[in-house]
Amino acid sequence: MKYMNAAEVLPEYLIIEIQKHISGEVLYIPTGDERFKWGEKNGTKRYFEIRNKQIKQQYQIGYTIEQISVEFGLAYETIRKIVYRS
């Protein structure tokens, strides 16, 4: 992210309006791009969906929570929450 001086890129009337709400602070203006939910843009959400499905499948075929915990490197309680979540 690059910082820019507002006076160099915005018209004076707009700067005056912004100063009425925030003055002397750093203001982040997001791009107008489409908004994505957490993990959708970089694939993280899909990764966890697939992993959790695998965990549930292993539990359904008879693996214990302890065995799954060791295989996936996750805490027992984490596996338990995934397994029992609808």
C-alpha distances in whole Angstrom, upper triangle without the diagonal:
4,7,10,13,15,18,17,16,18,22,23,25,22,20,24,24,20,22,25,23,20,20,19,16,12,12,10,11,10,11,15,15,18,18,19,21,20,20,21,18,18,22,22,24,27,27,28,31,32,33,34,36,38,38,40,42,43,44,46,48,49,47,47,43,44,44,41,39,40,39,36,35,34,36,40,38,35,38,40,37,36,40,41,38,40
4,6,10,12,15,14,13,16,19,21,23,20,19,22,22,19,20,24,22,19,19,17,15,12,12,10,11,12,13,16,17,20,20,22,24,23,24,25,22,22,26,26,28,30,31,32,34,36,36,38,40,41,42,44,46,47,48,50,52,53,50,50,47,48,48,45,43,44,43,39,39,38,40,43,42,39,41,44,41,40,44,45,42,43
4,7,9,12,11,11,13,17,18,20,18,16,19,20,17,17,21,19,16,16,14,12,9,10,9,11,13,14,17,19,22,22,24,26,25,26,27,24,25,28,29,30,33,34,34,37,39,39,40,43,44,44,46,48,49,50,52,54,55,53,52,49,50,50,47,45,46,45,42,41,40,42,45,43,41,43,45,43,42,46,47,44,45
4,6,9,8,8,10,14,15,17,15,13,17,18,15,16,19,19,16,15,13,13,10,10,11,11,14,14,17,20,23,23,25,28,28,29,29,26,27,31,31,33,36,36,37,39,41,42,43,45,47,47,49,51,52,53,55,57,58,56,56,52,53,53,50,48,49,49,45,44,44,45,48,47,44,46,48,46,45,49,49,46,48
4,5,5,7,9,12,12,15,13,11,14,16,13,13,17,17,15,13,11,12,10,11,12,13,16,17,20,22,25,26,28,30,30,32,32,30,31,34,35,36,39,40,40,42,45,45,46,48,50,51,52,54,56,56,58,60,61,59,59,55,56,56,53,51,52,52,48,47,47,48,51,49,46,49,51,48,48,51,52,49,50
4,5,5,6,8,9,12,9,7,11,12,10,11,14,15,13,11,11,12,10,10,11,11,15,16,18,21,24,24,27,29,30,32,32,29,31,34,35,36,39,40,40,42,45,45,46,48,50,51,52,54,56,56,58,60,61,59,59,56,56,57,54,52,53,53,49,48,47,48,51,49,47,49,51,48,47,51,52,48,49
4,6,6,7,7,10,10,7,10,13,11,12,15,16,15,13,12,14,13,13,15,15,18,19,21,24,27,28,31,33,34,35,35,33,34,38,39,40,42,43,44,46,48,49,50,52,54,54,56,58,59,60,62,64,65,63,63,59,60,61,58,56,57,56,53,52,51,52,55,53,50,53,55,52,51,55,55,52,53
4,6,8,10,13,12,10,14,16,15,15,19,19,18,16,15,16,15,15,16,15,18,18,20,23,27,28,30,33,34,35,35,32,33,37,38,39,42,43,44,45,48,48,49,52,53,54,56,58,59,60,62,64,65,63,63,59,60,60,57,55,57,56,52,52,51,52,55,54,51,53,55,52,51,55,56,52,53
4,7,9,12,10,10,13,15,13,15,18,19,17,17,16,17,15,14,14,13,15,15,17,20,23,24,27,30,31,32,32,29,31,35,36,37,39,40,41,43,45,46,47,49,51,52,53,55,57,58,59,61,63,61,61,57,58,59,55,54,55,54,50,50,49,51,54,52,49,51,53,50,49,53,53,50,51
4,6,8,7,7,10,11,10,12,15,16,15,15,15,16,15,13,14,12,15,15,17,20,23,24,27,30,31,33,33,30,32,36,36,37,40,41,42,43,46,47,48,49,52,52,53,56,57,58,60,62,63,61,61,58,59,59,56,54,56,55,51,51,50,51,54,52,49,52,53,50,49,53,53,50,50
4,6,6,7,9,10,11,13,15,16,16,16,17,18,18,16,17,16,18,19,19,23,26,27,30,33,34,36,36,33,36,39,40,40,43,45,45,46,49,50,51,53,55,56,57,59,61,61,63,65,66,65,64,61,62,63,59,58,60,59,55,55,53,55,57,55,52,55,56,53,52,56,56,53,53
4,5,5,6,9,10,11,13,15,15,14,15,17,18,16,18,17,20,21,22,26,28,29,33,35,36,38,38,36,38,41,42,42,45,47,47,49,51,52,53,55,57,57,58,61,62,63,64,67,68,66,66,63,64,64,61,59,61,60,57,56,55,56,59,56,54,56,58,54,54,57,57,54,55
4,6,5,6,9,10,11,13,14,14,16,18,19,17,19,17,21,21,22,25,28,29,32,34,36,38,38,36,38,42,42,42,45,47,47,48,51,52,52,54,57,57,58,60,62,63,64,66,68,66,66,62,64,64,61,59,61,61,57,56,55,56,58,56,53,56,57,54,53,57,57,53,53
4,5,5,6,9,10,11,12,13,15,16,16,14,15,14,17,18,18,22,24,25,28,30,32,34,34,32,35,38,38,38,41,43,43,44,47,48,48,50,53,53,54,56,58,59,60,63,64,62,62,58,60,61,57,56,58,57,53,53,51,52,55,52,50,52,53,50,50,53,53,49,50
4,5,5,6,9,10,10,9,11,13,13,12,14,13,17,18,19,23,26,26,29,31,32,34,34,33,35,38,38,39,42,43,43,45,47,48,49,51,53,53,54,57,58,59,60,63,64,62,62,58,59,60,57,55,57,56,53,52,50,51,54,52,49,52,53,50,49,53,53,50,50
4,6,5,7,9,10,9,12,14,15,14,17,16,20,22,22,26,28,28,32,33,35,37,37,36,38,41,41,41,44,46,46,47,50,51,51,53,55,56,56,59,61,61,62,65,66,64,64,60,61,62,59,57,59,59,55,54,53,53,56,53,51,54,55,51,51,55,55,51,52
4,5,5,7,9,10,13,14,15,13,16,15,18,20,20,24,26,26,29,31,32,35,35,34,36,39,39,39,42,44,44,45,48,49,48,51,53,53,54,57,58,58,60,63,64,62,61,58,59,60,57,55,57,57,53,53,51,51,54,51,49,51,52,49,49,52,52,48,49
4,5,5,6,7,10,11,12,10,12,12,15,17,18,22,24,24,27,28,29,32,32,31,33,36,36,36,39,41,41,42,45,46,46,48,50,50,51,54,55,55,57,60,61,59,58,55,56,57,54,52,54,54,50,49,47,48,51,48,46,48,49,46,46,49,49,46,46
4,5,5,5,8,9,11,11,14,14,18,21,22,25,27,27,30,31,32,34,35,34,35,39,38,38,42,43,43,44,47,48,48,50,52,52,53,56,58,58,59,62,63,61,60,56,57,59,56,53,55,55,51,51,49,49,52,49,47,50,51,48,48,51,51,48,49
4,6,7,11,12,14,13,16,16,20,22,23,27,28,27,30,31,32,35,36,35,37,40,39,39,43,44,44,45,48,49,48,51,53,53,54,56,58,58,59,62,63,61,60,57,58,59,56,54,56,56,53,52,50,50,52,50,47,50,51,48,48,52,51,48,48
4,7,10,10,12,11,13,14,17,20,21,24,26,25,27,28,29,32,33,32,34,37,36,36,39,41,40,41,45,45,45,47,50,49,50,53,54,54,56,59,59,58,57,53,54,56,53,50,53,53,49,48,46,46,49,46,44,47,47,44,44,48,47,44,45
4,7,6,9,8,11,13,16,19,21,24,26,24,27,28,28,31,32,31,33,36,35,35,38,40,39,41,44,44,44,46,49,48,49,52,54,53,55,58,59,57,56,52,53,54,51,49,51,51,47,46,44,45,47,45,43,46,47,43,44,47,47,44,45
4,6,9,9,13,15,18,21,23,26,28,27,30,31,31,33,34,33,35,38,37,38,41,42,42,43,46,46,46,49,51,51,52,55,56,56,58,61,61,59,58,54,55,57,54,51,53,53,49,48,46,47,50,47,45,48,49,46,46,50,50,47,48
4,7,9,13,15,19,22,24,27,29,28,30,31,31,33,35,33,34,37,37,37,41,42,41,43,46,46,46,49,51,51,52,55,56,56,58,61,61,59,57,54,54,56,53,50,52,52,48,47,46,46,49,47,45,48,49,46,46,50,50,47,48
4,6,10,13,16,19,22,24,26,25,27,28,27,30,31,30,31,34,33,34,37,38,38,40,42,42,42,45,47,47,48,51,52,52,54,57,57,55,54,50,51,52,49,47,48,48,45,43,42,42,45,43,41,44,45,42,42,46,46,43,45
4,7,10,13,16,19,21,23,22,24,25,25,27,28,26,27,30,30,31,34,35,35,37,39,39,40,43,44,44,46,48,49,50,52,54,55,52,51,48,49,50,47,44,46,46,42,41,39,40,43,41,39,42,43,40,40,44,44,41,43
4,6,10,13,15,18,20,19,21,22,22,25,26,24,26,29,28,29,32,33,33,35,38,38,38,41,43,43,44,47,48,48,50,53,54,51,51,47,48,49,46,44,45,45,41,41,39,40,43,41,38,41,42,39,39,43,43,40,41
4,6,10,12,14,17,16,18,19,19,21,22,20,22,25,25,26,29,30,30,32,34,35,35,38,40,40,41,44,45,45,47,50,51,48,48,44,45,46,43,41,43,42,39,38,36,38,40,38,36,38,40,37,36,40,40,37,38
4,7,9,12,14,14,16,18,19,21,21,19,21,25,25,25,28,30,30,32,34,35,36,38,40,40,41,44,45,46,47,50,51,49,49,46,47,47,44,42,44,43,40,39,38,39,42,40,37,39,41,38,37,41,41,38,38
4,6,8,11,10,13,15,16,18,18,16,18,21,22,22,25,26,27,28,31,32,32,34,36,37,38,40,42,43,44,47,48,46,46,43,44,45,41,40,41,40,37,37,35,37,39,37,34,37,38,35,34,38,38,35,35
4,5,9,9,12,15,17,18,17,15,17,20,22,22,24,26,27,28,30,32,33,34,36,37,38,40,42,43,44,47,48,47,47,44,45,45,42,41,42,41,37,38,36,38,41,39,36,38,40,36,35,38,39,36,36
4,7,8,12,15,17,19,17,15,18,21,23,23,24,27,28,28,31,32,33,34,37,38,39,40,43,43,44,47,49,47,47,45,46,46,43,42,44,42,39,39,38,40,42,40,37,38,40,37,35,39,39,36,36
4,6,9,13,15,16,14,12,15,18,19,19,21,23,25,25,27,29,30,31,33,35,36,37,39,40,41,44,45,44,44,42,43,43,40,39,41,39,36,36,35,37,40,38,34,36,38,35,33,36,37,33,33
4,6,10,13,14,12,10,14,16,18,17,19,21,23,22,25,27,27,28,31,32,33,34,37,38,38,41,43,41,42,39,41,41,37,37,39,37,34,35,34,36,38,36,32,34,35,32,30,33,34,30,30
4,7,10,11,10,9,13,15,16,15,17,20,20,20,23,25,25,26,29,30,30,32,35,35,36,39,40,39,39,37,38,39,35,34,36,35,31,32,31,32,34,32,29,31,32,29,27,30,31,27,27
4,7,8,6,6,10,11,12,11,13,16,16,16,19,21,21,22,25,26,27,29,31,32,33,35,37,35,36,33,35,35,31,31,33,31,28,29,27,29,31,29,26,27,29,26,24,27,28,24,24
4,6,6,8,10,11,11,9,12,14,14,14,17,19,18,20,23,23,24,26,28,29,30,32,34,33,33,30,32,32,28,28,30,29,25,26,24,26,28,26,22,24,25,22,20,24,24,21,21
4,6,8,9,9,8,7,10,12,12,13,16,17,17,19,21,21,22,25,26,27,28,31,32,30,30,27,29,29,26,25,27,26,22,23,21,23,25,23,20,21,23,20,18,22,23,19,20
4,6,6,6,5,4,8,9,9,11,13,14,15,17,19,20,21,23,24,25,27,29,30,29,29,26,28,28,24,23,25,24,20,21,20,22,24,23,19,20,23,20,18,21,23,20,21
4,6,5,7,6,7,10,11,11,13,15,16,17,19,21,22,23,25,27,28,30,32,30,31,28,30,30,26,26,28,26,22,24,23,25,27,26,22,23,25,22,20,23,24,21,21
4,6,8,9,10,12,14,14,16,18,19,20,22,24,25,26,28,30,31,33,34,33,33,31,33,32,28,28,30,28,24,25,25,27,29,28,25,25,28,25,23,26,28,25,25
4,6,8,9,10,12,13,15,16,18,19,20,22,24,25,26,28,30,31,33,31,32,29,30,30,26,26,27,25,21,22,22,25,27,27,23,24,27,24,22,25,27,24,25
4,6,5,6,9,10,11,12,14,16,17,19,20,21,23,25,26,28,29,28,28,26,28,27,23,23,24,22,19,20,20,23,25,25,21,21,24,22,19,22,24,22,22
4,5,5,6,9,10,11,12,14,16,17,18,20,21,23,24,26,28,25,26,23,25,24,21,20,22,20,16,17,17,19,22,21,17,18,21,19,16,20,22,19,20
4,5,5,6,9,10,11,12,14,15,17,18,20,21,23,25,26,25,25,23,24,24,20,20,22,20,17,18,17,20,21,20,17,17,19,17,14,17,19,16,17
4,5,5,6,9,10,11,12,14,15,17,18,20,21,23,25,23,24,22,24,23,20,20,22,20,16,19,18,21,22,22,18,18,20,18,15,17,20,17,17
4,6,5,6,9,10,11,12,14,16,17,19,20,22,23,21,22,20,22,21,17,17,19,16,13,15,15,18,20,20,16,16,19,17,14,17,19,17,18
4,5,5,6,8,10,10,12,14,15,16,18,20,21,19,20,17,19,19,15,15,17,15,12,14,13,15,17,16,13,12,15,14,11,13,16,14,15
4,6,5,6,9,10,11,12,14,15,17,19,20,19,20,18,20,20,16,17,19,17,14,16,15,17,18,18,14,13,16,14,10,12,15,12,13
4,6,5,6,9,10,11,12,14,15,17,19,17,19,17,20,18,15,16,18,15,13,16,15,18,19,19,15,14,16,16,12,13,16,15,15
4,5,5,6,9,10,11,13,14,16,17,15,16,14,16,15,11,12,14,12,9,12,11,14,15,16,12,11,14,13,10,11,15,14,15
4,5,5,6,9,10,11,12,14,16,14,15,13,15,15,11,12,14,13,10,13,11,14,14,14,10,9,11,10,6,8,11,10,11
4,5,5,6,9,10,11,12,15,14,15,14,17,16,12,14,17,14,12,16,15,17,16,16,14,11,13,13,9,9,12,11,11
4,5,5,6,9,10,11,13,11,13,13,15,13,10,12,14,11,10,14,13,16,16,17,14,11,13,14,10,10,14,14,14
4,5,5,6,9,10,11,9,10,9,11,10,7,9,11,10,8,12,11,13,12,13,11,7,10,11,8,7,11,12,13
4,5,5,6,9,10,10,11,10,13,12,9,12,15,13,12,15,14,15,14,14,12,9,10,10,7,5,9,9,10
4,5,5,6,9,9,11,12,15,13,10,14,16,13,13,17,16,18,16,17,15,12,13,14,11,9,12,13,13
4,5,5,7,6,8,9,12,9,7,11,13,11,11,14,14,16,14,16,15,11,12,14,12,10,13,15,15
4,6,5,5,6,7,10,9,8,11,13,12,13,15,14,15,13,14,13,10,10,12,10,7,10,12,14
4,5,7,9,11,14,13,11,14,17,15,16,19,18,19,16,17,16,13,13,14,12,9,11,13,13
4,6,9,12,14,12,12,15,17,15,16,19,19,20,18,19,19,15,15,17,15,12,15,17,17
4,6,9,11,10,10,14,15,14,16,18,18,18,16,18,18,14,14,17,15,12,14,17,18
4,7,8,6,7,10,11,10,12,15,15,15,13,15,15,12,12,15,14,11,14,17,18
4,5,5,6,8,10,11,12,14,13,13,10,12,13,10,10,13,13,10,13,16,18
4,6,5,6,9,10,11,12,10,9,6,9,10,6,7,10,10,8,11,14,16
4,5,5,6,9,10,10,10,9,6,10,11,8,9,13,13,12,14,17,20
4,5,5,6,9,10,10,11,9,13,13,10,12,15,14,13,16,18,21
4,5,5,6,8,8,9,8,11,10,7,10,12,11,10,14,16,18
4,6,5,6,5,6,6,9,8,6,9,12,11,11,14,16,19
4,6,5,7,8,9,12,12,10,13,15,15,15,18,20,22
4,6,8,11,11,14,13,11,14,16,14,15,18,20,22
4,6,9,10,13,10,9,13,14,12,13,17,17,20
4,7,9,12,10,10,13,15,14,15,18,19,22
4,7,8,6,7,10,11,11,13,15,16,19
4,5,5,7,9,10,11,13,14,16,19
4,5,5,6,9,10,11,12,14,18
4,5,5,6,9,10,10,12,16
4,5,5,6,9,10,11,14
4,5,5,6,9,10,13
4,5,5,6,8,12
4,6,5,6,10
4,6,5,8
4,6,8
4,6
4
